[in-house]
Amino acid sequence: MSIPQEMLRHLAGVVGEKQLLTHADDKAWYIKGFRVGRGEALAVVLPQTLLQLWQTLQVCVAHDAIVLMQASNTGVTGGSTPDGNDYDRDVVIISTRQLKGVQVIDQARQVIAFPGTTLTELEQTLQPLGREPHSVIGSSCIGASVVGGICNNSGGSLIRRGPAFTEKSLFARIHDDGRLEMVNHLGIALGETPEAMLEALTQQQYQTGEQPDWQGKIWAEDYADRLRDVTADSPARFNGDLRYLHDSSGSAGKVVVFAVRLPTFEASTGGDTFYIGTNDENVLVELRRYLLTRMSELPLQAEYIHRNAFDLTVRYAKHMYLAIRKLGPQAIPQMMANKAKWDVRISHLKFLPRNFVDRMLQCFNQLTPSFIAPRIMDYRSEYQHHLMIKVESQQSAELHVLLQAFFAAHQGGFFHCDAREAADAFLVRFGVGGCTISYCDALGYNPNERLVAFDVALRRNDDAWRLTLPDHLAAQVQVDSCCGHFFCFVNHQDYVLKPGYDAKAFKEEVKRYLEQRGAKYPAEHNVGHLYQASCEHVDHWKQLDPTNSCNPGIGKTSKKKFWREM
């Protein structure tokens, strides 16, 4: 029996044949990124328990296979899917989608989250307890997992809480001699062997007689103070920031995470949203400084949309925000997986176009109204730049007074949203992340050739928000979309290029422009296979994974064993 076949037999023995996917059609969803990236894998494994995950790792390590961990597969930089077919070992994708679980501990002040738990599921678990998680659904990653956010130091939209970070996790790593080790840094005694640890954790039977170690940092508690410093000549947060690289935090799949310990926060008693519009981006930049230095408490969220992004979302991603409204964000990952299955089935019907499902979705989008509240649509017509600021109810009067004073002397306007308007505003905002990929899918464009995305952390004292391209680069752009976490000064800019232009050359020129502005990239989506990782980031990964067996090639690094040159 060949080595791959022997490994497949052992994997089937661990998870069962139905949870081991080897047929091309069955693997299709897992080997292609949400936006970019695609490659081959020998198999996709779907463990049902944490013990099966550990046993799957044992098989992969014993057969010297590459391990690629994947949760919701909603990332935007291709970091959880294979990248091409030039790996030097067999690739096994391990999907954690079925490894869900949240344990509420420490009188609901903390939680332990398992690998497949999504942010929405965590939020729903805490809601009846009057608590909130660190993050909520993000700008581009609807359905994102809690552990994925930690591994990527994802930033999210909650201003006061900063990037996802914890020093407390349970993870497996591969040593330079090939030895697989379970590392318990949760701060909770679970036993001595991996099997005992996982049994105790799963059953929530922590070792008696030993007090938990609550020492250690489990969130970026200094972030709000950093934001207040609007004169600082550096970004507030970005991937690869040394302050947030610790064990699984910032690991980008270089270790296999079984659980993370995170804080919870007292739930807001109520929220108010203000919708702001202007045709001068400098007004918004000045408003950011004005509010960050004058508000007694920071807002909960401050989200930006450019009119172009608004229009693309309403036209091409309406099905996404309507699905979120009707079914909730927790339904999106499964809907995307189901769509991928239909895409595969239709690909076998040669009389139908490859993007048939997308065309049907776009017919619906084109023939139906926006379903967006009228005042928001009026602002879309009047203003290019849109900003939504959400505050706790007790802050509403203060913000209203500050906005009145500011716009008495500046161009633009604002209104206090009712419940429908507030919901619609954030639905459109969170639909923006999928608008350019929906545009490409609808028109049959290859996003790997036409879509160029930037996730940029601007200097806190930068006096501009939008990316201003030189004329020769602007002439290459067919459509663009800009949104972002405005008070954090994290800008998400997408470009769909006209046919015939070199996307790689375009991206390199824009990156040089960003470096001249003192920006850092990526800001929160992690490097994936689109960005070159910093030396500090690579050093962190090499320490975690000296054999380069977990997610090799991430951040444009070597795909070879022991990090050999490509």
N, C-alpha and C positions, 0 to 999 in steps of 0.2 A: 504493500500500500504506500502511495506517495505521501510525502510529509503533509501537503495541504489536505489531502483526503483523511489522513489520520487525525489531524487537528480538527477537522469538521466533525468527525465521528465523536471525538472527545467533547466538543462543544455541544453537540446534540445530546450527549449523555448528561450534560449539566442542565441545560434549559429545555430540552425536548425538541423534537424536529420542527414543530410548528413555530417555535420561537427562534429558529435559525433560518435566516433568509439567504438563499444562494441563487435563486432565479433572477435574471436581469430585471424583469418587470417588478418583482417584489422589492428589489433593492433600489429602484429608481428614485423614490422619494428621499432616501437617506444619502444618496451619493451626489445629489445636486443641491447647491446652496439656494437659499431663498432669493437672493439677488444675483450673486456671482459664485463661481467655483463649481467644478465638477471633476470627478475622477472615478476610478474603479476601486472596488473592494472585493476581497475574496468572499466575505460574508458580512451580514448584519445580525447581531445577536441582541435579543430582547429579554434580558433577565427579569424574573418576576420578584425576586427577593434580593436583599443586600448580600446574603450568603451566596446566591447564584452569581452575583456580580463578582465577588471575590474569587469564586471557583472558575469563572470565565477568565479572569485575569491570570490565574495560575496556569490555565491551558495555554493562553496566548504567550506568556513568558516562557513556558517550557518549550514552545515551538518557535521562539524567536520571531514572533509576529509583531507588527506595528499595531498599537492600540489607539483608536481614535474615538474619544468620548463625544457623545451627542445627546442633547436633551430635546428641546422643542424644535430645533432646526429653523429658527426664525432670525438668526443673525444676519448681518448685512455685509460682512467682510469675508465670508467663506471660511471662517476659522474652525468650523466643526464638520467639514466635509473634506473628502480627499481633493487634492489639487493636482490634477494631471495623473499620469500613470508612470512616473519615473522614480518610484520608490524602490529601494533595494531589498525589501522584504514584503511578505504578504500583508495586506492591510485588512484589519478587522474593525468594523464599526460597532461600538457597543452603545445601544440606545437606552437611555435611562427613563424614557417616558412613562414606564409602568412602575417605577420605583418612587412612588409618592408617599408622603407622610410628613406631618408636622406634629411635634411634641411641644406642648406649652409647659414651661417650667418657671421656677422662681416667682410664683404668684403672678404669672402672666407677664412678668417683666422681660422675659427672654423666651426664645423658641429654639428648637433644634429642627432643622429642615433637611429632608432627604433629597437625593439627586434629582428626582423627576418633578418635584413640587414647583408649581409656577407661582409667580408673584400674585396673581389673582387668587389662587387657592389659599395662599398664606393670608391675604387680605380678608378673605371670606371666613377663615378660621378665627381670626382675631376680632372681627366685627362684633359678634355677640358679647365679647369680653370687654368692650369699650377700649380696645387697643388698636394700634395701627402698625404696619410693618415699616421697615426702613424705606422701601421703594414701592411705587405703584407702576402700572403699565407704562412703558416708556414711549419715546418718540418714534421708534422704528421697530421695536421688538415686541409686538403684541404676542402674548403667550410665553414670554421669556421665563426661564427657570431662575429660581433663587440662587442655586449653586452656580449656574452660568454667569449670573451677575457678579458674584464674588470672584470667580476665576478671571473675569474680564475687567474687574474694577469699574463696572458700569456706573454711569453717573446718575441717570434718571432725571426726573423733573421736580423732585421735592427739594426746594432750595436749602432748607436748614440742615439737611442730613448728609450731604456730600456723596462722594462715590461709595459704592458697595465695598465694604472692607470688614474683615474679622481676622483676629489672630487665633481663633478657636475653631479647629476643624478636625475631622477624622478622615485620613486619606491614606492611600497606598502609593508607594514609590518603588522604582526599580533602581537598585544600587549598581555601581560600576562593574561588580562581579556577577550581575544578573540575578541577584537575590531580590525577591519581592518582599517588601516589609509593609506592615500596617502601622501607621503612626497615629497615636491618639493624643492630640493636642486640644481636645474638647474642654479639658479641665474637669472632666467627670470620670471617675474610675469605672472601667468597664470589664476588667479582667486582663489576663495575660496573653491569650492566644487570639488571633483574628476571629476564629469561629466563636469563641466566648464573648469577645467584644461585640460582635454583630448580633448575637443572640440577646445579650443584655440590653443593647441599644434598641433593637426591634421590639422587645417586650417591655421596654422602659423599666427594667429591673437593674437600676444602678447599684454599684457595690455599696452595701450598708457598712456603717462604721467609718466611712471616709467622707469628709466634708468636701463638697465641690469647690474647685478653685475658681472663684469668680474674678480673679485678677486678670489683667490683660485687656487690650483694646478690642472692642467689638463693633465700633463704628467710628466714622471720621468726625469726632465731636468738635474739632477745631475749625471745621469748614466754614461755618457761618461768619466767624471772625475774619477769616481770609477774604470772604466776599466783601465785607464792609470796607476793606482797604482798596478803594477805587483808584489810588495813585500808584499802586504797585506795578512794576514793569515786568510782570510775569503772569501766566495764566493761573486761575484758581485751582484747576484740576486737569489732569491729562493721564492717559494710559502710560505706564512705565515710570510714573512718579515714584521715587524711592520710598517715600513715606507710606505708600500703600502696597508695597511688595513684601509679602510675608506668607510663607507656606503656600496654602492654596490660593490666597488672595493675589491676583495678578498672574496666576500660574498658566493660564491660557491652555489648559488641557495637558500640561506636562506632568501632572499627577492625577490620580483617580480619586475623586472626592466622594466620600460616603455620607457625610453629614457636616453641617456647619451650625455654629451657635451664633445667634444674632439677637440684638435688642428689639424690644417693642416700645411703642410710644403711646402716651395717652391720646385717645382719639379726639379730634376737634369736635366741639359741640355744634358747630355749624360753619358753613363757609359762604362767602359772597364773592362773586366774580365781576370784575370790571373789564369792559371791552374797549380798547383804545385804537384809534386809527389816525394815521398821518401820511402825508406824501413826502415827508422829509425824514430820512433815516437819522440825521443828526439830532432831530428832536427826540427820537427814542433813546439815542445814546445819552443825551443830556438828562432825560427823564430817569434813566437807570441810575446815574450818579446822584441825582436829586433825591430819589426815593431810598437808595441804599444808605445814604448818609443822614436822612431825616426820619425815617420810620422808626418807631420805638421797638417794633418787632419785625423781622423779615417776613415777607409774604410766604404763603405756602408754595405757590407756583407762579412763574412768569414766563409764558410761552409765546413765541413769535411765529408768525406765518407771513410770507410775502404773497401778494396777490397772485403771482404766477403759480405758486404752490397750491393756493386755495383753489384756483380754477382747475388745475390738473387733478386735484383730489376729487372735486365735485364731478368732474367729467369722467375720470378713469378709475377712481378708487371708491366711488359711491357705494358699491356693493360691500366694501370692507367696513365702512363706518355704519352702514345700515345693519350689517350682521352683528357688529358690536352692540348697537343699540337694542336689537331684538333678542340676541342670544347671549350677550355678554362676552368679554374678551377671552374667557376660558374656553369658548367653543372654537376660536380661530385656528389653533394648531391642527385640530382634527379636520376642520374644513379644508385647510390647506393640503393636508395629507390626502384627503379624499379627492380633491381636485387633481393632485399629482397622479393618482391612480387612474382617473378618467383620461388625463392627458396621455398616459401610457397606452390605455386601451384604444384611444382614437388614433394614436400613431400607427397602429396596425391596420387601420382602415384607410387605404391609399386614396380613396375618392374624397376624403375630407381633409381640409387644411390642418397643418400641425397645431395651429393655435385656435382650433374650433371652439373649445370651451371659453377661451378668452373673448372670442368674437361674440359669443352668446351673452356673456356678462356685459360686454360693452354695448350691445344692442339695448339691454335693459337700462344701462346707465344713460344712454343717449336719449331714450324715449320717455324717461321719467323725470319729474321735477327734482329739485335739489333736496327737498325735505329739510331744509335749513331755515331757521327762524328768520322772518322778514327783516328785522333790524340788522341782523348780521349780514344779510345779502345786500342791504342798502349800503353798509359800510364797505363791503367788497367793491361796490360800484364807485364809491367816492374816494377810497384811500388805497394806496399801494401797500402800506405797511400796517400790519395788524398785531396787536399785543393783548394777551389775556392775562390778567393778574388776579389770582385767587388768594383771598385772605380769610382768616378766621373772622367770625361775625363781629366780635368785639373790636376788630381793627377797621371795620368798614367805614365808620364815620371819619376816622383819622385819614384814611386813604382818600375818601371823597373830598375832604377839605384840601389835601395836598394836590390832588389832580385839578381841582378847580383853580387853585392859585397858579399852578404850572401852566395850564392851557389858557389862562387869561393873558399870558405873554408869549405863547408859542402856537404855531400852526397845528391844527388837529382837533380831535374831539374824543369824547368818551361817553359811555353810558353804563349804568348799573344793571347787570343782567338779571332777568327773572330765571326761574329754575330751568325752563325749556331752553332759553338762550345760553345759559351756562353749560348745559349738557351738550348742546349742538356745537358750541365753540370748541370744546375739548375733543369732541368726536372728530371734527374736521382736523384739528391739530394732530391727533394720533393716527388719522388716516393718511396724513401726508407722507409718512415713511414708505408707504406702498405705492404712491402715485406714479413714480417714474418707472418702476418695474411693471406696473399695470399698463402704462403707456407703451412700453417696449413690447410687452406680450401681445397687446391688442394689435399693434402694427407689424408684428412678426420680426422685430429687431432682435439681434443677438446682444443681450446686455453686456456680455464680456467684451464686445467690440464697440458698443455705442454708449454705454452708461458709465460715467465717471463720477464717483461720489467722494465727498470730502467731509470729514468729521473733525472740526477744528476748534481748539481751545485758544481763544484770543487773549492777549494781554489785558489785565484788569484795567489798565489806563489807556487802552486803545481808543482812539477818537472816531473809529469807523466800525461798522458792523458787517456790511455786505462785502463780498470779495469782488474787487474791481479788476476785471481782466483787461490786459492790453488789447488793442483793437484786433490784432491778428488772431488772438485766441477767442475773443468774443465772436468773431466771424465764423468760427467753427461750430458754434453752439446752435442746435435746433430748438431745444427748450431747456429751461432750467427751473429748479425748485429750491427754495430756501426756507428753512424753518430752524428752530433752535430753542435752547434754554437760555432766555435772554439775560437774566440777571447773572447767571453763571458765565455768560459770554461764551457759550458753546454753540457753534454754528454748524448746522447740517446743510451742506450745499451739494445738490446733484446737477449734473449736466448730461443731457443726451445729445451726442454729437451728430452733426450732419454726416451723410455717407461719405466714405473715402478718406476720412481723417484718422490719424494714428492716436488712439486713446492713450497709449503709454507715453508717447511724446507730450501730449497735451497735459497729462497728469504731472509729469516731471517739471514742466514749465510752471504750472500753478504751484507746485510744492516749493519751488525756488522763490516764488513771489511770497508765499506764506512765511517762509523762513526769514525773508527780509522784514516782514512785519513783526517778527518775534513771536509768532504763533507756534503752538505745539500740535502735533497730530499723530495718531488719532486722539480725540478727546475722551471718548467713552465706549466706542464700539470695538475696541481692541484692534490689534494690527491685522489679525486674520492672515490672509494671503495677499493682501493689497498693499500693506505698508512695511517698510523696513523697520525692524525692531531696534531700539536703542541698545547700546552696549550694556547698560545697566539691566535692561530687561533680559537680554540674552544671558548675562551672568546669573541672574536669578533662575532661569530655566535650566542652565547647565548644572547648577547645584542640585536642582530637584530631579533632573533626569539625565544623568551622565551618559547613559547608553543611547540617548535620543530615540527611545522606543515609543514615546507617547506624543502624538501629534507632531511628528517631525516636519520640518519645512515651514512651520508657523513663523510669521514675521520675516519671510524671505531668507530663512536660515537653511542650513544643510538638511537634506532628507536622509542622509547616510547614517549608518550606525556609528556611534561614538563621535558624532558631529564631524565626520571626515568631510573634507572639501568636496563640493559637487563637481 
